[in-house]
Amino acid sequence: MLGRTLREVSVALKQGQITPTELCQRCLSLIKKTKFLNAYITVSEEVALKQAEESEKRYKKGHSLGDLDGIPIAVKDNFSTSGIETTCASNMLKGYVPPYNATVVQKLLDQGALLMGKTNLDEFAMGSGSTDGIFGPVKNPWSYSKQYREKRKQNSHSENEDSNWLITGGSSGGSAAAVSAFTCFAALGSDTGGSTRNPAAHCGVVGLKPSYGLVSRHGLIPLVNSMDVPGILTRCVDDAATVLGVLAGHDPKDSTTIQDPVKPFTLPSLTDVSKLCIGIPKVTFTKVLSSPIQTTDLGNRLVEFESLLCHFY
C-alpha cells in the first residue's frame, strides 16, 4: 500500500481497502525503521494519529473532503506549523513553536491531509546537499538499494559502511527522502534556485516549482523573498498536479500571489513605447564561451538565456 501513488491510495481509502488510521500507523512505523536516513527533524505522531481519527470519522459518514483526506504528508521544516517546532535546521530557531500555520500547510490540513512531521534541510534552506543543518545530513534512500550496494562492493575501497551513502541534494532533501522512502505520499519543499527539483532528481521522485505567485509564501521562512516558492514532491506527475490544485490561488496574506490562477501571465496591450527601456548587457556568454562549449546543449541554452536578457523592460 505504501508504494502506491497518492491517487491510488486515495481510491483505496474511499473503497475501504484501508483506513486512514491504518495508513498513518504504517507510515509512522516506516519512519521509525528508516530513522537512519535522518529525513525528519520532528515526527508529529500524536498530531497525525488524531488527524487520522478525524479523517476516519468522515469516511464512515461518507463525507470525504477530497483526494487528500487521510493522506500522510510531510512538510519541510522552514514552513510555520502551529504548535509544532519549526527550526529551519538552525540553533537560532531551536525551540521556536509558531502560533500559526503557513498558508500551504493550512490548505493541506483543510483537505484532511495527515501531517507526519517536519523534514530535514540545509540550514535556513541555504545549500544544495541537505548536509549543512544542525541535525546532520540526510541520506539518500537509494544508498541502500540492492543495485547501489552491489556497485559499491565492486568499486569501494573503504571498509567503513557508514561513509558509503549518497546525498539527497538540497535544500529540500528531507522531503525528497521522505517521499522516496515511502514514509509519506507527498511533501512540501521550498525552491529558490532548485531546492525542490534538485533533491527530487537525486531521490528519483517528482519535484515541482510552481510559477512565482501561483502559490502563497505566507508562513514560509524566507531565503530570498523575490525568488522563494513553495515546492511539491510526489511520486508521479499526476500526484503533483493534485497537490498543486489544492495549493494554488490568491492569498490576501501574500500580496505577490496572483488573483486568477487560470490566467496568471496575461499582460496588458502595449501601445505606448516611448517609455520602453531596453537593456543591452555589456558582458555576454558568447564572448567568454569556448567554441566546443558553444556547440553543446549547455552552450545553446546559455545563448538563449543571453537573448532573454536583452528583452527586459
C-alpha positions in Angstrom: 0.0 0.0 0.0 2.8 2.4 0.9 4.3 2.0 -2.6 1.2 3.3 -4.3 0.7 6.8 -5.7 -1.3 9.4 -3.8 -4.3 9.0 -6.2 -4.2 5.2 -5.9 -4.2 5.2 -2.1 -6.9 7.8 -2.1 -9.1 5.4 -4.1 -8.2 2.6 -1.6 -9.3 4.8 1.3 -12.6 5.6 -0.4 -13.3 2.0 -1.2 -12.5 0.9 2.4 -9.5 -1.2 1.5 -7.6 0.6 4.3 -8.5 3.1 6.9 -6.7 6.5 7.5 -5.5 5.2 10.9 -4.1 2.1 9.5 -2.3 4.0 6.7 -1.0 6.5 9.2 0.3 3.8 11.5 2.1 2.1 8.6 3.8 5.3 7.7 4.8 6.0 11.3 6.3 2.5 11.5 8.3 3.0 8.4 9.5 6.4 9.6 10.9 4.7 12.7 12.5 1.9 10.6 14.2 4.5 8.3 15.3 6.8 11.0 18.9 6.4 9.9 18.1 8.4 6.8 17.7 11.4 9.0 14.8 12.7 6.8 12.7 14.0 9.7 13.6 16.6 12.3 10.3 16.3 14.1 7.8 13.4 13.9 4.3 14.6 14.8 3.0 11.2 15.7 0.2 12.3 18.1 -1.0 15.0 15.7 -1.0 12.6 12.8 -3.0 9.9 14.6 -5.5 12.4 15.8 -6.0 13.8 12.3 -6.3 10.2 11.0 -9.0 9.5 13.6 -11.0 12.6 12.4 -10.5 11.5 8.8 -11.8 8.0 9.6 -15.0 9.5 11.0 -15.6 11.5 7.9 -15.1 8.4 5.7 -17.6 6.4 7.8 -20.1 9.2 7.3 -19.4 9.4 3.6 -18.1 13.0 3.9 -14.6 12.8 2.5 -13.0 16.2 2.0 -11.4 15.1 -1.3 -8.4 13.3 -2.7 -6.1 14.3 0.2 -8.3 13.3 3.0 -6.4 10.7 5.1 -3.2 11.0 3.0 0.1 11.2 5.0 2.2 14.2 4.0 5.4 15.8 5.3 6.5 19.4 5.5 9.9 20.9 5.2 11.0 22.5 8.5 11.1 26.0 7.2 7.3 26.3 6.9 5.4 27.5 10.0 3.3 24.9 11.7 1.0 25.8 14.6 2.0 24.1 17.8 4.9 22.2 16.2 8.5 23.3 16.4 9.9 25.0 13.3 13.7 25.1 13.3 15.0 25.7 9.7 17.7 23.2 10.9 19.3 26.0 12.9 20.2 26.6 16.5 18.8 30.1 16.1 15.2 28.8 15.9 15.6 25.7 18.0 12.6 25.6 20.4 10.5 28.1 18.3 6.9 27.0 18.0 4.8 29.1 15.6 1.4 30.3 16.6 0.0 29.8 13.1 0.2 27.6 10.0 1.8 28.6 6.7 -1.0 29.0 4.1 0.1 26.0 2.1 0.2 23.9 5.3 -3.3 25.1 6.3 -4.7 24.3 2.8 -3.4 20.7 3.0 -4.8 20.3 6.5 -8.2 21.7 5.4 -8.3 18.9 2.9 -7.8 16.3 5.5 -4.1 15.5 5.0 -2.2 13.9 7.8 0.9 15.7 9.0 3.6 13.1 9.7 6.3 15.6 10.6 8.8 18.2 9.7 11.6 17.3 7.3 15.4 18.0 7.4 17.1 20.6 5.2 20.2 22.7 4.8 20.2 25.4 7.5 17.7 28.1 6.5 17.4 26.3 3.1 20.9 27.6 2.1 22.5 24.7 0.4 22.2 22.0 -2.2 23.0 18.8 -0.5 20.9 18.7 2.7 24.2 18.2 4.6 24.6 21.6 6.3 21.9 21.6 9.0 22.5 21.2 12.7 20.7 17.9 12.7 23.2 16.3 10.4 23.0 15.2 6.7 20.1 13.5 5.0 21.0 10.1 3.5 19.5 9.2 0.1 17.3 6.1 0.3 18.9 4.8 -2.9 22.1 4.4 -1.0 20.6 1.3 0.5 19.2 -0.2 -2.8 20.4 -3.6 -4.0 21.8 -2.1 -7.2 23.9 0.5 -5.4 25.1 -1.9 -2.8 26.4 -4.3 -5.5 28.1 -1.4 -7.3 29.6 -0.2 -4.1 31.1 -3.6 -3.3 32.8 -3.7 -6.7 34.2 -0.1 -6.6 34.6 0.8 -3.0 37.9 0.7 -1.2 36.5 1.8 2.1 35.7 -0.6 4.9 33.5 2.0 6.7 29.9 1.3 5.8 28.6 4.5 7.4 30.5 6.6 4.9 29.1 4.8 1.8 25.9 6.8 1.4 24.7 9.2 -1.3 23.4 12.8 -0.7 19.8 13.7 -1.4 20.5 17.0 -2.9 19.0 20.1 -1.3 17.9 22.0 0.3 14.6 20.0 0.5 16.5 16.7 0.8 14.5 15.6 3.8 11.2 16.0 2.0 12.6 14.2 -1.1 13.9 11.3 1.0 10.6 11.1 2.9 8.6 10.6 -0.3 11.3 8.3 -1.9 11.4 6.1 1.2 7.6 5.6 1.2 7.1 7.3 4.6 4.5 9.7 3.1 2.8 10.3 -0.3 3.6 13.9 -0.8 5.8 16.5 0.8 6.3 20.3 0.8 9.7 21.7 -0.1 10.8 25.2 -0.9 12.5 26.2 -4.1 14.6 29.3 -4.6 17.1 28.2 -7.3 16.4 24.4 -7.5 15.9 23.4 -3.9 12.9 21.2 -4.7 13.9 20.0 -8.2 17.5 19.1 -7.3 16.7 16.7 -4.5 13.8 15.3 -6.4 16.2 14.3 -9.2 18.7 12.8 -6.7 16.0 10.7 -5.0 14.0 9.6 -8.0 10.8 11.5 -7.3 8.9 14.3 -9.0 9.7 17.8 -7.9 7.7 20.8 -9.0 8.5 24.5 -8.5 5.2 26.3 -9.3 5.4 29.7 -11.1 6.1 32.5 -8.7 2.9 33.9 -7.3 0.8 30.8 -8.1 1.2 29.5 -4.5 1.3 31.6 -1.3 4.6 32.1 0.5 2.9 33.2 3.7 4.5 31.3 6.6 7.5 30.1 4.6 10.6 31.4 6.4 12.4 33.2 3.5 15.8 32.7 2.0 15.2 35.1 -1.0 11.8 36.7 -0.9 11.7 37.6 -4.6 12.6 34.0 -5.6 11.2 31.7 -2.9 8.4 29.4 -4.0 6.7 26.5 -2.0 7.6 23.3 -3.9 5.8 20.0 -4.2 7.4 16.5 -4.1 5.5 13.4 -5.1 6.0 10.0 -6.7 4.3 10.9 -10.1 3.3 14.0 -12.1 -0.4 13.3 -11.6 0.1 13.5 -7.8 2.0 16.8 -8.1 -0.9 18.2 -10.1 -3.4 17.0 -7.5 -1.5 18.8 -4.7 -0.9 21.9 -6.8 -4.7 22.1 -7.4 -5.2 22.4 -3.6 -2.4 24.9 -3.0 -2.7 27.3 -6.0 -4.7 30.5 -5.6 -4.7 34.0 -4.3 -3.8 34.6 -0.6 -4.7 38.0 0.9 -1.7 37.4 3.3 0.7 37.3 0.4 0.5 40.3 -2.0 2.6 38.5 -4.6 0.0 35.8 -5.3 -2.0 36.2 -8.4 -5.7 36.9 -8.5 -6.6 34.4 -11.2 -4.6 31.1 -11.3 -6.1 30.3 -14.7 -4.6 33.3 -16.4 -1.5 34.2 -14.4 0.5 35.8 -17.1 -1.9 38.0 -19.0 -0.2 41.2 -19.9 -1.9 44.5 -20.9 -1.5 45.5 -24.5 1.5 47.8 -25.0 0.5 50.8 -27.1 2.9 53.5 -25.8 6.6 52.5 -26.4 8.0 56.0 -25.7 9.0 54.9 -22.2 10.1 51.4 -23.1 13.5 50.6 -21.7 15.7 48.0 -23.5 18.7 46.5 -21.6 21.8 45.6 -23.5 24.3 43.6 -21.4 27.9 44.6 -21.7 29.3 41.2 -20.8 27.8 38.3 -22.8 28.1 34.5 -22.5 29.1 34.1 -26.1 32.2 36.2 -25.7 33.6 34.1 -22.9 32.5 30.6 -24.0 35.0 28.4 -25.9 34.0 27.1 -29.3 33.5 23.5 -28.1 31.2 24.6 -25.3 29.1 26.9 -27.6 28.2 23.9 -29.8 26.9 21.8 -26.8 23.3 21.8 -25.4 24.5 23.9 -22.5 26.1 26.4 -24.7 22.9 26.7 -26.7 20.9 27.2 -23.5 23.3 30.0 -22.3 22.9 31.7 -25.6 19.1 31.5 -25.4 19.3 32.9 -21.8 21.6 35.7 -23.1 18.9 36.7 -25.7 16.3 36.9 -22.9 18.5 39.3 -21.0 18.3 41.7 -24.0 14.4 41.8 -23.9 13.5 43.0 -20.4 11.6 46.2 -19.8 
